[in-house]
Amino acid sequence: MLNKYSYLKLSLLYSALAALPPVIQLFTQPIIEGVDKLSAADFSRIGIAEQVTTLAFTIIVFSMHAAISRFYYDNNESKVDYNKLVSGTYISILFRGIIMLLAVFVLRNYIGNLFSQPELKDFSSYGFASVVIGINRAIFFTATALFRNEKRIKAFVGVNIALAIIRAGFQVAGVLLWDMSFLGYVHGSAIGGSIVSVYILFKIFRQSGFIYDREFMKPIFRFAFPLVQYGLISWALFFVDKYFMESNPVKLGIYITVMNFANGIMLIIQGIQAATQPEVFLYMKKGIQKHSAEIRSLGNMLMAQTQLVIALAIIPTIAYFHLFFETDIKLAATYVSIIYIRFIPRSQYFVYSFAIFYEKKTKFLFLINTINLFIAIWLNYLLIPILNIYGAVIALLVSELIQMLGVFIYSRKTIPIQWNLSKTLYIPLVSLVLIIAVEIVKQFFVVNVYLSGALATLVIFGGLLVAYRNEFKKLINRFV
């Protein structure tokens, strides 16, 4: 029987802690932004450096954070196998990190020539630090995935708080005390994250030893490889819009800033997903058919929490942009609602892919995402020159919807879980469509950004009231 109170409490904890490092990072941005500090153009360069980091992270982690979440349940009852899993995972991460640094050294001039901004052409000035951040991220994400599945809440809390405080402190110090440009920010982030990573590695290897069993790791890599392909395609999907906008640094800086705030929301939602996934996998291990009701309930709660997070975040984010930023970054407030709703199909994708991951049928993800990539490239190429930021947003929403619908159709045909489609599919999509309609109206009439944000918030809350009307009635009857 699913203990909903325990699940929601754990979900809240994981969400808050997963969001802590990026939220602190976002709150430090007004400290380093201003007329005499970093501008929208500087934030565009930080965004491009982040894309380099994300690519490095995707290759270096090799989906080990997902693999360790799945294979932990196959090896947690044997100390020897557990040590092989954990130690082998981290040794492989460090090996790929070294290879990536060597590749950057060899290709640094070629990579720099991909960009038009002079600051970005000098890839050596920020490329190595960006890769180090990717290595740190791989170490951190794999550790938190392990801690979640082991229910080591103190360890999870400790590393998240440490990363939040130390990394943000070094980012601010890097800009204000070393280099008043994106370089100070990137190098400060690399140094701060490395301090936390060294501590994690020390604890991991002291506990599990330094062991690498090639035969033992083979099935783990086979499981992970389609996810790596998916990760690379996902990276390309998120890079292509920024690449097409790179020649307009101010617009790109505005777009990247609101996307950074969206990524903070994404990490909160990922915290909810992180609390949900172990519970779902435990029920699936006991039998999908036998525990389908509990699995459905977890999917419903994940979607409800996702929409609640989006609704509660829209107005505060708009206000934050207006109150605390001085440069063109203020204009990012215009795009908050339309960008935040991308997490509706993203969470739907996560719900419908539960069984695909558990049954290790991850090869399908490569196919759907390859198709999605070509569509996204075409849409960005076509729309960004005409619609600028809105062109990138349209391409993003279309790609998210294609990805979600592909996984939904495949999972319905292969895995027997009868989801509550009103709660997980139809009503969330109706909310998405209505918010898009509000955004279209803004293009023809002068609508205050707070009013459009409030309308988007009300639409989401209205959808939740309709979807969960029976639950709300029961709740009201308990107190009446």
Order of alpha helices (4+ residues) and beta strands (2+ residues): alpha-alpha-alpha-alpha-alpha-alpha-alpha-alpha-alpha-alpha-alpha-alpha-alpha-alpha-alpha-alpha-alpha-alpha-alpha
